[in-house]
C-alpha cells in the first residue's frame, strides 16, 4: 500500500511539473480576453478622466474612442479599434463609454463580454457636457462616435465613424 502511494505521489508530481511548465503560444501582439465585470470598468467624472487625456512624455500613441452601446456607427467601428490595438504595440486604446452609469451592469458589461473587448474601458459620467466636450476638443459638437489621438506633443480629434482602412492610415500617420 505504501508503495502504491509513492507511485501515485511520484506520478502526481510529474503531472504537475509538466502541466505547470506548459507554455501557451499566442500570435504576436495578441491580447487575451478576460471577462468584464462592473469592478473592471471605472465610472469617472470628467475631473477624474481629464488626466488620462493629457499629453504625456511616453512613446505610445494614445487613442480614446468615445462611444455608446446604443450608437450603431460606434458599435460598427469598435472591432477596428480592437484589431489595431492588438496589431500595434505602441498604440494604447481606451474605449470611453458614454452610456448612463445605471446601464453599466445591464448593457456595457454584457456588450464588452459579448464582443470580447480587450481595450481599456471607462464609463464617463459627467452631466457638465457643456464644460467637458469643448475641453476635449473645442470643435466637438458632442456627437459620437468621436476619437481623440495623441502622442508626445500632438493631439488630433475626429468627429466621425472610421472604416478600418481610414483608422489604420491615421494611426500609421500619427506613429511617424
N, C-alpha and C positions, 0 to 999 in steps of 0.2 A: 504494500500500500504506500509506503514511504517512497519507494522507487517510482511509482506511478505519479505521485505528487511532484517529485523532482523533474520528471519528464514533462509534465504539464506546465510547471513553472518555467522550465527552460524554453519550451515552445511559445509560451506567452511572452517572454522577454524578447525572443527573436521576432515574433509578430509585431510587437510594439516598436521595436527598433526599426523594422522595415517600413511600417506604415507612418511612423513619425518623421522619417527621413525622406518620404516620398516628396518629390519636387513637382509641383504643378507647372506646366509650361503654358504660357499665355502669349498671345500675339504682342508684338511691340506696342507699347503705349496703351494697352487695353486696361481699362479700369473695371474692377469687379463691382457688380451691382450689389448693394446692401439694402435690405428692406428699410423703407422710410417709416418713421414714427413721428408723432407730434413733437416729441422732445428733440428730434434732429433738425426740425425746421424752426428757426427762431422767428418770433414775431417782433419786429422792431418799429419804432417810430423813426422819423427822419433824422432826428438828432443822434440816434444810435447808429443809423445806417450811413450817414454822411462820411464818417472817416473811411469807410470801405471804398468810396469813390474819389478819394483824394489821390492825386498823382504820387506815386512812391518811387523810390530810387532803385527798385529791383528791375530785373531784366525781362520780366514777364509782360505779356500783353493781357491786360485785364478786360474782360468782356462782361458787361451787365446787360442782360436782356430783360426788359420789363414786359410782363405778360400776365395772362389770367386764364384759368381753366375754361371760362365761358367764351373766350375770344378765339374764333375759328382760325384767323390768319396766324395768331400766336401759336396755337397748337400745331398747325401745319409746319411751321418753321422750326419748332423745338428740336426735332431729330437732327437738323443741320448743325445746330449749336452743340448738341451732344457728340456728333461724329467728329467735328473739328476740335472739340475739347480733348477727345481721345487721340486724335491724329497728331496734334502739335503739343509737344512737351512744354513749350514756352508760352502756351495760352492757358489762361485760367478763366473759366466761365462761371458766372453766378447768375442763376435764374431768379429774378425778383418778382415774386407773385404779388399781384395787386388784388387778389381775391379778398373778400371780407374775412377777418380773423375767425369768425364763428363758422366758417366753411373749411377751416384747416383740416379737421378730422373727417368731415363728410365728403370733401371734394379734392383738396390739394394732396393730402397723403395718399388716398386711393389712386389719384391720377399719376402721381410720382411712381408709385409701385407698379401700376398697370403698364406704364411706358418705360419702366426700369431706368429712370433718370439717374445719372451718376454725377452730374454737375452739382455745385453748391446750390442750395435753395434757401432763400429767405422770404418771409412774407412782410411786405411793407405796409404798416398800418398807421397812417397819419392823415387825419382829416384836413390838415392845413395844405391841401394841394396847391392853393394859390401861392404858397410860400416855397414848397419843395420842388414843384415841377420846373419853374424858371431857374431854380438853383442848380438842378441837374443840367439843364441847357436852356438858355434864355429864349430860344426859338421853339421850344417844345410846346405844342398845343395841349398836351396831355393824352393824346391818342396813343393806343397801343396796337400792335407791337412797336416797341422803341428799343434802341440799343445804344449803349454808351461803351466806347472802347478807349482805353488809354494805356500808354506805356511811356516811361521816362517822363518827358515834359509835354507830351502832346495828347490832347483829347479830341475825339471825333464823336459825333452824335448822329443817329439816323432815326427818323420817324417813319418807318416803313417796314413791310414784311420782306424778308430776303428769300431768294432762291438759294440753293446750295452753292451754285457757281458764284453768285454775287457775294455771298458771305465769305466764301473761301478767298476770292480775289481781294476783298477788303482786308481780311486777316493777313494774307501774304503781304499786302501793301504796308500794313501797319507794322509788320515784323521787320521790315527793312530799315 
